[in-house]
Amino acid sequence: MASRLRLLITGNPEPDEASWQAMGEALWRGDKLADDLVAWMHELGMARAWGLFERAMQSASALPPETPAPLRRFIGATHGWPDWVNAEELTLGARVLQSTGLHGMMVLRDAGLMAGYQASAINQTLIMTGSLHKGAQRRVAETTTWWLACTEDGGMEPGAPGFTMTLRVRVMHALVRHQLQHGGKWDESKLGLPVNQLDMQATYLAFSVVQLLALKTTGVWLTGKESQAVMHLWRYIGWLMGVEPGLLSDEEQQGRVALYQNVLSQAGADESSVMLGRALMDEPLQRHYANLPGLRGRLNKARHLSLVSWFVGTSGMRALGLPATVPWYPLLMMVPLALRTTLIHLLPGGVSAWAKRGRDVQRRYLPVLLGERPPQHLTGGTSHHEKQAR
């Protein structure tokens, strides 16, 4: 993974002694703000505490005086934008990701999620919490729902669906950290804290740097301003998710260096990589197609395997327990994608129009992943999905 990434970095990205030390220390840090909140939740009782948390998110500007201190601190620290946030860049970053359509969703799955399974230490959280048995299809559907909410116009404004879903994910990470730390099976001497800062940085970089690289290496042309906007959007989402400011990147090259060093620090693939990789390989067969499910499932499985092969190479496919595959799909699509995205940028209003079209395509595909109607904020219709998630 690191050797391929190294080719796309200018300058010397090799970590020095101070960088190694900093990464080692990050393995032992969680998210104190969310961890304190979760400790209070367990003391009060999870059902009652979660209800108070939900109400506090909806009334952040006027919390009642009796609001418990851990909840007040969490809401107060997350509901004001940092002074470095640029609203115009957030909007542009969201529009860029909207414009990538289904291709953007595919490369995020294959380069961000599947390729990331080679980092076996991060996999242990999924294994020990039983997430593997809940099904890859469910994980993809839930992650896609969150990603779409975050990349809606205004989706990350305080109180917006992407904003509140991100805070819920942050608290869920803290709950997992608490569960594993107190479960007696987590080996901290080997793995550090569960869902630690270095692992959280890797996840954040998968949604920002990795997706940008995946798009560009499959033919999608983006301007420097557009790439910068995507990085800015995910810097804010990462900050809201609880990644420490020093582990966030606002420049793409800076992010590539951070990703390279993070990858070097990760444990290599093991049997967990194979279990997760094979489960995700068959995920397209479990989608809820309106017609010809067998044919469409097999075609999508082949397309995804082809993309994974393009991103991880022969050795990566072996590490993930996947069959050797020719990267026919990205090779077939590279020239058409390059021509299309270049033309879009040359035409007046082309980028805005294509962003609208791309987002419409992404929204229409969500029921195929969910097996039900999408949340109301993504379609304008009625759905029980978000209520159930809450």
Beta strands, then each sheet from edge to edge (+ up, - down):
end
